[in-house]
């Protein structure tokens, strides 16, 4: 993509990740000032610096300038290059924080991306690798991004605060995206899930499954929740457990919900039974919200629709999440191409 000379200027740390992703896709430099300028600890955080290093790895020729206090960032994007890479993510955020952006960028690389990410696979803040694998990958396939090399695999699980997880992500290159017509959410036909436990008793996962089924069995019989108990080096550095649930509809829509236990030494202890029941209720809430894309992937769908062909794409969404509504996604529609190529249906 052709690089434009004048840069966009922003202030504050809000939506830093989205701004850098859109800058990379459009080829427009950005300058972000006053990053936590009034905080006791001003400037970029470790996880943001790690994300910038990741962008530098997947691109060729990027220019990055950060002032001494870390409160001003200038980013001139280079060519999306791809290739085989490794990256150690900050344990302050989940690997999902980095994967969400890679899902936006990977299809447009010069070479197919194959990257190993290390850090926290499941936490309470970012989408887990399990949910992204179950919901984001099928969404990308709707746009024609598919193939034998399209894979997201958890090699090792890692819970906060220690991390120690490892994930393999590979994605083929697609120069043209297919338009989508997702206006019929369909009816729920099955629910699948993953109850995981690391460095705790395997019975934790079984207790989570029983409590989640006690809620969901009232609505649908086709429910299967797998248990995943990793041992030894595959269990990361910190104990924990959690549950991710995905509901599939008759029209191929995937709606997700997830919960994870509190990090070791932080907050009150969480009972597996409470976690299972609460996660099941969150899934029912997501189903009630409706739409053909769940809250986690709304922004990904809108971005790919914008980057697609001239044909009009349509998608039915439930109430927009705060992440989707943020000001940076307005830049997707208004600045990336200068015109709108899609129709968004929201209820």
C-alpha positions as CSV (number, residue, x, y, z in Angstrom):
1,X,0.0,0.0,0.0
2,X,1.3,3.4,-0.9
3,X,2.7,5.5,2.0
4,X,1.2,8.9,2.4
5,X,3.6,11.7,3.6
6,X,1.5,13.6,6.1
7,X,1.0,11.9,9.5
8,X,-2.1,11.7,11.6
9,X,-1.9,13.2,15.1
10,X,-3.5,11.8,18.2
11,X,-3.3,12.5,22.0
12,X,-3.6,10.0,24.8
13,X,-3.1,6.3,25.2
14,X,-6.7,5.3,24.3
15,X,-6.9,2.9,21.3
16,X,-3.2,2.9,20.8
17,X,-3.3,-0.6,19.3
18,X,-6.1,0.1,16.9
19,X,-4.4,3.3,15.7
20,X,-1.1,1.5,15.0
21,X,-2.9,-1.4,13.2
22,X,-4.8,1.0,10.9
23,X,-1.7,3.0,10.3
24,X,0.1,-0.1,9.2
25,X,-2.8,-1.1,6.8
26,X,-3.2,2.3,5.3
27,X,0.5,3.2,5.1
28,X,-0.1,6.5,6.9
29,X,2.3,7.6,9.7
30,X,0.9,8.5,13.1
31,X,2.1,10.6,15.9
32,X,0.7,10.0,19.4
33,X,1.4,12.5,22.1
34,X,0.6,12.9,25.8
35,X,0.6,9.2,26.5
36,X,-0.3,9.1,30.2
37,X,1.5,12.4,30.6
38,X,-0.2,13.2,33.9
39,X,0.2,9.7,35.5
40,X,2.6,9.1,38.3
41,X,4.2,6.5,35.9
42,X,3.9,8.3,32.5
43,X,4.5,6.9,29.1
44,X,4.1,3.5,27.4
45,X,3.4,0.4,29.4
46,X,5.5,-2.8,29.0
47,X,2.7,-4.6,27.1
48,X,2.4,-1.6,24.6
49,X,6.1,-1.6,24.0
50,X,5.9,-5.3,23.4
51,X,3.2,-4.8,20.8
52,X,5.3,-2.1,19.1
53,X,8.2,-4.6,18.9
54,X,5.8,-7.1,17.4
55,X,4.8,-4.7,14.7
56,X,8.4,-4.0,14.0
57,X,9.0,-7.8,13.5
58,X,6.2,-8.4,11.1
59,X,7.0,-5.3,9.0
60,X,10.1,-4.3,7.0
61,X,11.3,-0.7,7.0
62,X,9.1,0.6,9.8
63,X,10.4,3.8,11.6
64,X,9.6,4.0,15.3
65,X,10.6,7.0,17.5
66,X,9.8,7.2,21.2
67,X,10.9,10.1,23.4
68,X,12.8,9.7,26.6
69,X,9.8,9.6,28.9
70,X,7.7,7.4,26.6
71,X,4.9,9.9,26.3
72,X,5.3,10.6,22.6
73,X,5.4,7.9,19.8
74,X,6.0,8.4,16.1
75,X,5.3,5.4,13.9
76,X,5.9,5.3,10.2
77,X,4.8,1.9,9.0
78,X,6.8,-0.2,6.6
79,X,5.9,-3.1,4.4
80,X,3.9,-6.0,5.9
81,X,6.4,-8.7,5.4
82,X,5.5,-11.8,7.4
83,X,7.6,-15.0,7.5
84,X,8.5,-17.3,10.4
85,X,8.8,-15.4,13.6
86,X,8.8,-15.7,17.4
87,X,7.7,-13.2,20.0
88,X,7.6,-13.0,23.8
89,X,4.5,-11.2,24.8
90,X,4.2,-9.2,28.0
91,X,2.6,-11.2,30.8
92,X,0.6,-8.0,31.8
93,X,-1.8,-8.8,29.0
94,X,-3.0,-12.0,27.3
95,X,-1.7,-13.3,24.0
96,X,-5.2,-12.5,22.7
97,X,-4.2,-8.8,22.9
98,X,-1.6,-9.4,20.3
99,X,-3.6,-12.0,18.3
100,X,-6.5,-9.7,17.7
101,X,-4.2,-7.3,15.8
102,X,-2.4,-10.1,13.9
103,X,-5.8,-11.4,12.7
104,X,-6.3,-8.0,11.1
105,X,-2.8,-7.8,9.5
106,X,-1.8,-11.4,8.7
107,X,-3.9,-11.9,5.4
108,X,-2.1,-8.9,3.9
109,X,1.5,-9.9,4.4
110,X,4.0,-10.3,1.6
111,X,4.8,-13.8,2.8
112,X,2.5,-16.1,4.8
113,X,2.9,-15.5,8.5
114,X,3.9,-18.3,10.9
115,X,4.6,-17.0,14.4
116,X,5.1,-18.4,17.9
117,X,3.7,-16.2,20.7
118,X,4.7,-16.8,24.3
119,X,3.0,-15.5,27.4
120,X,-0.5,-15.7,29.0
121,X,-3.0,-17.7,27.0
122,X,-6.0,-17.2,29.3
123,X,-6.8,-14.2,31.5
124,X,-9.7,-12.0,32.6
125,X,-9.0,-9.1,30.4
126,X,-8.3,-10.1,26.8
127,X,-10.0,-12.7,24.5
128,X,-8.5,-16.1,25.1
129,X,-6.8,-18.1,22.4
130,X,-9.6,-20.7,22.8
131,X,-12.3,-18.2,21.9
132,X,-10.4,-16.6,19.0
133,X,-9.8,-20.1,17.6
134,X,-13.5,-21.0,17.8
135,X,-15.0,-17.7,16.6
136,X,-12.4,-15.5,14.8
137,X,-11.1,-18.2,12.5
138,X,-14.5,-19.2,11.1
139,X,-15.2,-15.5,10.5
140,X,-12.0,-15.1,8.5
141,X,-13.0,-18.1,6.5
142,X,-16.2,-16.3,5.5
143,X,-13.9,-13.7,3.8
144,X,-12.0,-16.4,1.9
145,X,-9.0,-16.6,4.3
146,X,-8.5,-20.3,4.5
147,X,-6.1,-23.1,3.6
148,X,-3.9,-25.9,5.1
149,X,-1.6,-23.3,6.6
150,X,-4.4,-21.5,8.5
151,X,-4.0,-22.6,12.1
152,X,-4.2,-21.4,15.7
153,X,-2.8,-24.0,18.1
154,X,-2.2,-23.9,21.9
155,X,1.1,-25.7,22.6
156,X,1.3,-24.7,26.3
157,X,-1.2,-23.0,28.5
158,X,-0.1,-20.1,30.6
159,X,-2.1,-18.3,33.3
160,X,-1.3,-14.9,34.9
161,X,0.8,-13.7,36.6
162,X,3.6,-16.0,35.5
163,X,2.5,-16.9,32.0
164,X,4.6,-19.5,30.3
165,X,2.1,-20.3,27.6
166,X,2.9,-20.8,23.9
167,X,0.7,-20.5,20.8
168,X,1.4,-21.2,17.2
169,X,-0.5,-19.0,14.6
170,X,-0.1,-19.4,10.9
171,X,-2.1,-17.6,8.2
172,X,-2.0,-17.6,4.4
173,X,-1.8,-14.5,2.3
174,X,-5.0,-13.2,0.5
175,X,-4.8,-10.3,-1.9
176,X,-8.6,-10.1,-2.3
177,X,-11.3,-10.7,0.3
178,X,-14.7,-12.0,-0.5
179,X,-17.8,-9.8,0.3
180,X,-20.0,-11.3,3.0
181,X,-23.8,-11.4,3.5
182,X,-24.4,-12.2,7.1
183,X,-27.9,-11.1,7.9
184,X,-29.5,-14.3,9.2
185,X,-28.2,-15.4,12.7
186,X,-30.2,-18.6,12.7
187,X,-31.1,-20.6,15.8
188,X,-28.8,-22.2,18.3
189,X,-28.2,-25.8,17.4
190,X,-25.2,-26.8,19.6
191,X,-22.9,-25.6,22.3
192,X,-19.3,-26.6,22.7
193,X,-16.8,-25.5,25.3
194,X,-13.4,-26.0,26.9
195,X,-12.9,-26.2,30.6
196,X,-9.2,-26.0,31.4
197,X,-7.1,-26.3,34.5
198,X,-3.4,-25.8,35.0
199,X,-1.3,-26.6,38.1
200,X,-4.5,-27.4,40.0
201,X,-6.5,-30.6,40.5
202,X,-8.1,-32.0,37.3
203,X,-11.3,-32.2,39.2
204,X,-11.6,-28.4,38.9
205,X,-12.4,-28.7,35.2
206,X,-15.0,-31.5,35.9
207,X,-16.7,-29.3,38.5
208,X,-16.8,-26.4,36.0
209,X,-18.4,-28.6,33.4
210,X,-21.1,-30.0,35.7
211,X,-22.1,-26.5,36.9
212,X,-22.2,-25.0,33.4
213,X,-24.3,-27.9,32.2
214,X,-26.8,-27.4,35.1
215,X,-27.7,-24.1,33.4
216,X,-27.4,-24.9,29.7
217,X,-29.2,-28.3,29.8
218,X,-32.4,-26.4,30.4
219,X,-32.3,-24.9,26.9
220,X,-30.6,-27.4,24.5
221,X,-29.5,-31.0,24.7
222,X,-26.6,-30.9,22.2
223,X,-23.9,-29.7,24.7
224,X,-20.3,-31.0,24.9
225,X,-17.7,-29.4,27.0
226,X,-14.2,-30.7,26.7
227,X,-11.7,-30.8,29.6
228,X,-8.1,-29.8,29.2
229,X,-5.6,-30.5,32.0
230,X,-2.0,-29.8,31.0
231,X,0.8,-31.2,33.1
232,X,4.5,-30.4,33.6
233,X,6.1,-27.8,31.3
234,X,2.8,-27.6,29.3
235,X,1.0,-26.1,32.3
236,X,2.8,-22.8,32.4
237,X,4.2,-21.1,35.5
238,X,1.0,-20.2,37.5
239,X,-2.0,-22.1,38.6
240,X,-5.5,-21.4,37.4
241,X,-8.6,-22.6,35.7
242,X,-11.4,-21.3,33.4
243,X,-14.1,-22.0,30.9
244,X,-14.8,-20.9,27.3
245,X,-18.2,-21.6,25.7
246,X,-19.2,-21.2,22.0
247,X,-22.8,-21.5,20.7
248,X,-23.2,-22.4,17.0
249,X,-26.3,-21.5,15.0
250,X,-28.0,-23.2,12.1
251,X,-26.6,-20.5,9.8
252,X,-22.9,-20.9,10.9
253,X,-22.7,-18.1,13.4
254,X,-20.5,-18.5,16.5
255,X,-21.3,-16.7,19.7
256,X,-18.9,-17.0,22.7
257,X,-18.4,-16.3,26.4
258,X,-15.6,-17.0,28.8
259,X,-14.4,-16.7,32.4
260,X,-11.1,-17.3,34.1
261,X,-10.1,-17.6,37.8
262,X,-8.4,-14.7,39.6
263,X,-4.6,-14.7,39.2
264,X,-2.7,-16.3,42.0
265,X,-2.5,-13.9,45.0
266,X,-4.9,-11.4,43.5
267,X,-8.5,-11.1,44.5
268,X,-10.8,-13.5,46.3
269,X,-10.7,-17.2,45.5
270,X,-13.2,-18.3,42.8
271,X,-15.1,-21.6,43.2
272,X,-15.3,-23.7,40.0
273,X,-19.1,-24.1,40.4
274,X,-19.6,-20.3,40.5
275,X,-17.3,-19.8,37.5
276,X,-19.2,-22.4,35.4
277,X,-22.6,-21.1,36.2
278,X,-21.6,-17.4,35.6
279,X,-19.9,-18.3,32.3
280,X,-23.1,-20.1,31.1
281,X,-25.1,-17.1,32.0
282,X,-22.7,-14.9,30.0
283,X,-23.2,-17.1,27.0
284,X,-27.0,-16.8,27.3
285,X,-26.6,-13.0,27.5
286,X,-24.5,-13.1,24.3
287,X,-27.2,-15.1,22.6
288,X,-29.8,-12.7,23.8
289,X,-27.8,-9.8,22.3
290,X,-28.1,-11.5,18.9
291,X,-26.4,-10.7,15.6
292,X,-24.3,-12.8,13.2
293,X,-21.0,-11.9,14.9
294,X,-20.3,-12.0,18.7
295,X,-19.1,-9.0,20.7
296,X,-15.5,-10.1,20.6
297,X,-15.3,-10.1,16.8
298,X,-17.5,-7.1,15.8
299,X,-14.6,-4.8,15.0
300,X,-12.7,-7.5,13.1
301,X,-15.7,-8.1,10.8
302,X,-16.1,-4.4,10.1
303,X,-12.5,-3.9,9.3
304,X,-12.4,-6.8,6.9
305,X,-15.5,-5.5,5.2
306,X,-13.8,-2.2,4.7
307,X,-10.7,-3.8,3.2
308,X,-12.7,-6.1,0.9
309,X,-13.8,-5.6,-2.7
310,X,-16.2,-2.9,-4.0
311,X,-19.2,-5.2,-3.6
312,X,-21.4,-4.2,-0.7
313,X,-21.1,-6.5,2.3
314,X,-23.9,-6.8,4.9
315,X,-23.7,-8.0,8.5
316,X,-26.3,-8.0,11.3
317,X,-24.8,-7.0,14.7
318,X,-26.3,-6.9,18.1
319,X,-25.6,-3.9,20.4
320,X,-22.1,-2.6,19.6
321,X,-19.4,-3.2,22.2
322,X,-17.4,-0.2,23.5
323,X,-14.3,-1.6,21.7
324,X,-16.2,-1.5,18.4
325,X,-17.6,2.0,19.0
326,X,-14.2,3.6,19.7
327,X,-13.1,6.6,17.7
328,X,-10.3,4.8,15.9
329,X,-12.7,2.6,13.9
330,X,-14.3,5.7,12.5
331,X,-11.0,6.2,10.9
332,X,-11.4,2.8,9.2
333,X,-14.5,3.9,7.5
334,X,-13.6,7.5,6.7
335,X,-9.9,7.7,6.2
336,X,-8.6,4.3,5.1
337,X,-10.1,4.4,1.6
338,X,-12.1,7.7,1.6
339,X,-15.4,6.0,0.8
340,X,-17.7,3.4,2.3
341,X,-18.1,0.0,0.7
342,X,-20.4,-1.7,3.1
343,X,-23.7,-1.6,4.7
344,X,-23.8,-2.4,8.5
345,X,-27.1,-3.5,9.9
346,X,-27.4,-3.1,13.7
347,X,-30.3,-3.9,15.9
